[in-house]
Amino acid sequence: MSLESWIDWIAGYGDWFYLLTFVWTFFEGETFVIFAGIAASPAFGILRVDYLIACAWIGSFCGDNLYFFLGRRYGHRLIARFPRLKPGTDVALDLLHKYNTGFILAFRFIYVVRNFSSFACGMSNLFWPRFMVLNFIAAGVWSCTFAGAGYLLGEVFTKAAWPIKIVVLCLFATLIALAIRTHRANKRRVAEVAAREAAEAKAAENSPA
């Protein structure tokens, strides 16, 4: 889908797009928020960036607290029912134990692991009000970062001179490359944990009673 098609799609929702932003970011949505940020830039002026940030902030915060609740209330039962959740959850728990506050503030930017992070936090002994405070701060940083990135892109690629466009494009290409590298590293880590746990389970089955 081209940028023009995205902008037309966003414009078609009018003010209802803010509700859509809340729902979308309840689950995830960096790319969604970036394109919405472009639509909010003065170059297009379709959205209000403050409303966009607020809806993305609240949506992301509420989604993470739902996953925390599921982890706290049903975590072990869900892992028993869906064993594929265990390796990612174990990696997230390991990072939580190592970095604690830093992990809670940063897990939205840790690809692959972030899908398990709030759920894993719920399964830990983390005090829920503490998680809520830190998660609220993290959701704000996340929404400002990606909405702001889109806002900046909208300005740069419609008004800036070509040398500035090239510099910004190189910067974003570097960030994308780092994100891909992190994604692959975390995917390998989850796969390694899954393989180790499978080997341990098999060894336990074959060991004499």
N, C-alpha and C positions, 0 to 999 in steps of 0.2 A: 504494500500500500504506500503510495507516494505521500509526501508531506501535505500537499494540497488536499488529498483525499482525507487524511487524518483531520486536518483543520475543518473541512466541510462536515465531517462526521461529528466532531466536537460541537460545532456551531448548531448542528441540527437538534441537539438536546437542550439548548438554551440553559436556563437556570437549573434544570433537572440534572445537568452534568455534575453539579456539586454532590448530589446524592449518589450518583454513579461512582464518583471518586471515593466517597466513603465506603461503599460496598466493595469496590474493586480492591482498595488498599486494605480492607479487612482481611483479605487473603494474601495479597502480594502486590507487585506492580511498579517497579522502578521505571520501566519503559513507558508505561501508561502515564506516570506523573511527569516524566521528562517531556513527552509530547504535549501534555496539558500545560506545562510551563511555557512551552513555545507559543501555544495559543494565548497565554496570558501576557506575553511580552507586548510592549507598545507597537511592535511591528504588525500585530494582528488585533490585539485588544479585545479578544472574544471573551476572556475570563478575567476575573479579578484574582491577582496572585495571592492576596491575603486570604480570600475565601478558599482558594485551592489548597494552600498550605494547611489551613485549619481543618478542612475535611480530610485530607490525606493523613494529617497528624492524628486526628481522633479515630479514623478508621483503622489505621495501623495499630494504635494503642489498644483499641477494643478487641481487635483480632488476636493480638498476642495474649491478652488476658483470658480470652476464651480458651486458647490452647493451654495456658497455664492451669486453668481450672480442670480441663480434661486430663492433664498430666497428674494433677494432685488427686483428683477423685477416681479416675479410671485408668491411670497410667499402666500399672502392672497387668491389669486385665486386657487392655488394648494390645500390649506387647505380646501377651500370651496368645491373643487372637490373631494378631498380625505380626509375626516374628520379624518380617523385613524392616520393621521400625526400630528394632533393637540396636543394630550397629550404629546408625546415625544418632540415636539417642545416647548411646554410650560415649560416642565421640564428643557430643555436646556437653554431657555431664563431666567428662574429663577436662574439657576447656573451662567449664564453670568452676570446677574445683581448683584449677591452676590459677585462673585470672579473676574469678569472682566478679567484682564490680566492672572491671574493664570488659569482660566478656558480655555482660548484660547490656552495656552501653554500645558495644560494637557488633553484636552478632547479626544485625540486619545487613551488614556489609560483608559477611563471611558466607560466600555462596556454598550451596549444598547443606552445610551444617545449620544454616539459619532456619531451614524447614523443620528442624527438630528442636530448636533452641528453647522456645517458650514452653513446649511440652516437657522437655527435659528439666527446665527450671521448676516446673510444677511437681516433678517427681523427686526433686531434691528436698532438703530441709530448709530451703530459702524462705524467709519470712515474707508472706505475700505483700503486705504494705510496702516493704522495701523494694520488692520487684516492681510494684506499680509506680513508685516514684522514679526509680532509675529508668524504667521502660518508658515512662511519659517523657522524660528528657531525651532518651534515645529516639523515640518516635518523632519528636520535634526536630532533632538534628537531621534525621533521615528525610523528612518531608521538605525541610528547607533546602537540603543539599540537592535533591533531585528536581524539585520544582524550580529552584534557583538555577540549576544547570540548564534546564530547558528554557527558562527566561533569558539567560545569557546567550544561548545558542540562537534564539529567535532574533535578538538584537544584532548579534555579530554577523549572522549570515544574511541579513537584509540591509544592514547599514554600514558595516565596517569595510575598510579597504581590503583588497585581496591578500596582502602580506599578513594582516591580522587574522583573516579567515584561515590561512594556511597554518599559522602558529596554533590557533585554537583547535583546528582539526587534528594536528599532530598531538596536541595534549590529550584530546579525547581518545585518539587512537591508542596512545600509550596506556591510558586508564583502562580501556577495553581489553588490551593485551594482558595487563596485570590481573584484571577480573577473570579472564579466561584461564590464566595460569593458576590462580587461586582456586577456581572451580575444579580444575583437573586434579590439583594436589589434594583438595578435600575429598573429591570423589574417590581417589586412590586410597586415602586414609580410611574412609568408610568401608571400602571393599576389603582392605586388609583386616579391619576389625571383624567384619563378617566372616572372612575366611578363618581367622583365628578362633572365633567362637564356634564355628562349625566343626573345626578340628577338635576343640576341647569337648564338644558335645559328643562327637563320635568316639573319642578316647574314653569318655565316661561310660558310654554304652558298652564298649568292649572290655572294660576293666572288670575283673572278677568281683563279685559281691563280697 
